């Protein structure tokens, strides 16, 4: 929840101007607040650039008397490509459960929008050695009802919650360990092909200084960028880290 309209316009324009400096094989997605989605989709269309647009959240309901909510159908009518689901802040401040997130994933897939499903542990859970169990429960309860084809359209983002907004970052080894664990869960449930096809992003204080080391890991396919995405130059430098 950052930037007024003018600031958002300037940030998006700065990102678009710098797109020529990103590697061709790197996919970039911007997920602005809902009130700026049309600004983003219009700019992408007008400038004719390869930049995907996604939302930050979606309602678990199809439609109806849910004032203030935004449905997957509404996003679909705006030709959005992605939507974040279950970000750690949504889990913490809005008490989103794994069951609710499963419903949100279903709504998005119904309308051809790829969920970026977030999972991760808080500091107390990691220190107690429960981090693998926590992440497994989040994934199993929110995603493992999906078919192979549905699952192949999901992106997973691992968020070590203790490394978000704290300046701390999971080491490259810690990130790879969890990403490999997640891919192992997918392999057990859906097989090798689906497990290898799914992108698993790292989302914990990734910045231009540590992105290259993080992305060098075989199971870290990209990043879910927070604070560093508010500066166009930093955002593109991260994209150049592959």
N, C-alpha and C positions, 0 to 999 in steps of 0.2 A: 504494500500500500504506500507507494511513493510517487511523487511528481504531480504537479498540476498540469492542466491541458497544454499550456505553452511549453513547459519543460518536457513533457512526454513527446510532443511534436518534434522538438529539437533533438531529443535523444534518438528517436526513431530515424530521423533524417541523417543524423551523424552515423548511425549504424549502417544505413543504406549506402551512404557515400563511401564507407570503408569496405564494403563487401568485395570489391575487386581485389582486396589484399588477403582474402581468406583462401585456403586451399580448395580446389574444385571438388574434392571428394569429401569435404566436411559439410554436414548438414547443420544449418542454423535455424533455431526456432526462437521466436520471441513470444512471451506470454504476459502481455500487459494487463492492467486492471480492466474489468469488463467495459467500463465507460470509454476506453480508448481502443477497443477492438476494431471498430469500424475505421478509425484513424489509421491503424496499422494495416488492415487489409486493403484500404484504398491506396495507401502509399506504395505498398508492394505491387499492386496492379498498375498504378500510374508510372512507377519507375521501372517496371518490367524486370524485377530482380528475383533471384532465387532465395527467398526468405520465407520460411513457414511461420504461420501464426497460430497460437494456441491460447486457451483460457486458463485461468488460475483455479477454477472451481466450477462445479456443476451441481444442480439439484438431483437428489435421488428419485424425485418424483417426475412422472411423465408430463403432467400439466395440471392446472387447476388452481384452487384457492390457497396458494402458497406465496403470499405477497412478499416481494423482494427477492425471490428465487429466480434463477435462470435455468432453463431446461436445455437438454441436449439438442432438441429439435430447433430451438432458437439459434444455437451455435451452428447447427448444420445449415440453416438457411443463410448464414453469413459465410459459408464455405470455410470454416475453421478446420484445421488439420489435426490438432492435438488439444488435450486438456489435462492439466495436472489434477491428480486425485490423491487425497490423503496426505498432503504436505504436513510435516510435523507440527507446524503452527495451527493447522486446522484440527489436528488430533488434540493438541494441548488446549487451545483456547475455545474450541467449539465442540469438544467432546465427540469427535467423529469416531465411530466404532468400526471394527472390521466388517461387520454385517452391513452397515450403512455404505461403506466404501464399495462393497461388492455390488450393491444396487447402483451406485454411481457408475461403476465400470460397465455394468450391463446397459445402462441408458446410453452411454457414449457409443458403445459398440453397435447398439441398435441403429444408430444414425451415422455410422461410418467414421466416427472420430476416434483417433487413437488415444487411449488413456496413458498418461505418464504416471504410473503408480509408485507412490513414495512409501518407503519402509525404513525402519531404523530404530536404534535403541537410545535411551537416555543414559547419562553418566552412571547413575546408580545401577542400572541393569548391566552395563559393561563391567563395572567394578565387581559386581557379584558373579560375573562369569555367565550371565544369562543371555548375552547378546545374540547368540545363534538361535536360541529357543524363541526369543522375542520376534526376531525377523522371520523365522519359519512360521510362527503362528499368524503373523500379519499376512504373509503371502498365501498360506494354505486357506485361511478363512475368507480372504477377499478375492482370490484369483483361481483357486484350484477347482472351482465348479465350471470353469470355461472349457470349451472343446479345444482341440489342437489348433484349429483354424482361428478361433477367437483369440487364443493365447498368443499366437504369432503376431497379432496386431497390437499387443501391449508392449509398452516400454516400461522398464523398472528403474527406479532411481533410489539408490541406497543413501540414506541420510544418517550419518552418525550425529544424533541430535546434540551431543556434547561438543560438537565441532562447528555448530552453526551460530554465527554472530558472536562467537567468543574469541575469535582470533586463533583458536586451536584448530589443528587439522589432523585427521587420521594420517598416520604414516602411509607411505606408498605400500608397505607390506601389509598393514592393517586393512587398507582398502582392497587390495588384491585378495586377501584371505576371505573377506566377507563376500566379495563379488564372485569368487570361485565357489563359495558355499551356496550362494543363491543359484548360480548356474547348475550346480550339482542337484539342487532340489528340482529345478526345471527338467533336468535330464532324467531323473528318476520318474517323474510324473508324465512327461510328454515325449521323451526320447531325445536323441542326439541332435536331430535336424532342427527341431523347434528351439531347443536350448541354445544352439549356436546362432540361430537367427535373431533371437531377442537381444535388443540393446539394453545393457545395464549401465546406467549413468552413476557417477559419483557426485553427491550433493552436500559437501561439507566444507565451506570456506575455501573453495577452489579459486585460485587467482593466477595472474600471469607468472608469479614466482614459483608456484608448485605444480602448475598444470602439466608441464612436460613430463615430470617424473611420475605423476599419477596416471597419465594417459599411456605411458609406456608399458603398463601392466597388461598382460594378455586378456584379462577379463574386465578391464575398465574401458568401456566403449565410448565414453564421453562424459560430459558434466552437466549437472543441473546448477546453473550459476545464480547466485544470490546477489550480494552486495556489489560484486565486480561487474555485474551486468548493467549497473546504473551509470557506468562510464563507457562510452562507445569504444574508446581506444583499448581499455582493458579487456572488454568483451571480445574484440577482434584478435587481440594478442593471445587470448586463451584458445581461440579457434586455430591460430597458427601453431599451437603447441603439439599438434598431432604429427 
